[in-house]
């Protein structure tokens, strides 16, 4: 296992290098820059009406290969540069937004499994019943409708019509911060973020449970006179849920990308909202920093998924 992990880590080096090249080229191929967008103020002594002086100040007039080498050199030292708009360190700006995004994504992942696993298992046990058909229709609808539509619908129903949940932000205006109020504000965006993922997980849980309950060892357990509930809970459920753990690790990057919509609509101060505001401001250094973090998260999520699968399934060994 250790040799496998070392090999995988070595393989990630050229992958991450290629990602930085693509990330840098895509960002710099986009039209416009902060200077043309008139969103920054030049340094003392520089005229705000002199765009070329501002581009020289920010290093935007250098050749593209030179800018990439300088950026990569700083990145390898743990420095993602400065924001072209706010002139603050990119790592500091992202660090301020990581916490809210991780908390929102963690709650969304928990809700996805809390919804999908019971629904999928019940649907498999009650195969071809009206409940199974209802779950199938509901999951297909959930997987087909865009996340922003769910967000708008949730705001209209639970915030505007019923008044149960707040529309945006992380705390009630005029009240001191409290954990209960924070979680209350998190329910709506986390639920919207969790719903599309829970649909696919429920279908996968149903498929895995159907495959498991048809195995010969479960027929043997039934022949021994064991109760059906005991067989499902003790033998079928652990084997059916095992592949879902891999999906959980692979679902983390999806949640982070989906958080862009949820955080923007619900004004949640996370990395997704930072990415949207940076895109509008043409703040390419911040966008490149977010891209590197997202790519690293995807690569290591795949590694964690493989390790978890091998650790939990004794039949799998990476030799």
JORAVEN-V910696 format. One line per field, one symbol per residue. ss: DSSP state (A for helix, B for strand, O for the rest). psi: psi as a letter, one per 20 degrees, with the letter a starting at -180 (. if undefined). burial: # if it has 16 or more other C-alpha atoms within 10 Angstrom, else .. A space follows every 10 residues. Layout:
ss->???
psi->???
burial->???
This chain:
ss->OAAAAAAAAA AAAAAAAAAA AAAAAAAAAO OOOOOOOOOO OOOOOOOOOO AAAAAAAAOO OOOAAAAAAA AAAAAAOOOO OBOOOOOOBA AAAAAAAAAA AAAAAAAAAA AAAAAAAAAA AAAAAOOOOA AAAAAAAAAA AAAAOOAAAA AAAAAAAAAA AOOOOOOOOO OOOOOOOOAA AAAAAAAAAA AAAAAAAAAA AAAAAAAAAA AAAOOAAAAA AAAOOOOAAA AAAAAAAAAA AAAAAAAAAA AAAAAAAAAA AAAAAOOOOO AAAAAAAAAA OOOAAAAAAA AAAAAAAAAA AAAAAAAAAA AAOOOOOOO
psi->gghgggghhh hhghghghhh gggggghiiq qrrhghiljr prrpippijn hhhhhhhiji jqqghghggg ghghghjjoj aqpigikqpg hgghhhiggh gggghghhgg hghhgggggh ghhghlpjrh gghggggghh ghihpqhhgh ggghggghgg ghkhqqgrai qppiqqpqgg hghghigghh ghhhgghhgh hgghhgghhg hgijqhhhhg hhhijqqghg gghhggghhh hghhhghghi ighhhhhhig gghggjlpma hghggghhgh iknhhghhgh ggggghgggh hhghgggggh hhoiippn.
burial->.......... .#......## ..##..##.. ..###....# ##.....#.. #.###..#.# .......#.. ##......## #####...## #.##..#..# ##.####### ###.###.## ####...... .#..##..#. .#....##.# #..##...#. ....####.# #......... ..######## ########## ########## .##....#.. .......... ##..###.## ######.### ###.##.### ########## ######.#.. ########## ##..###### ########## .........
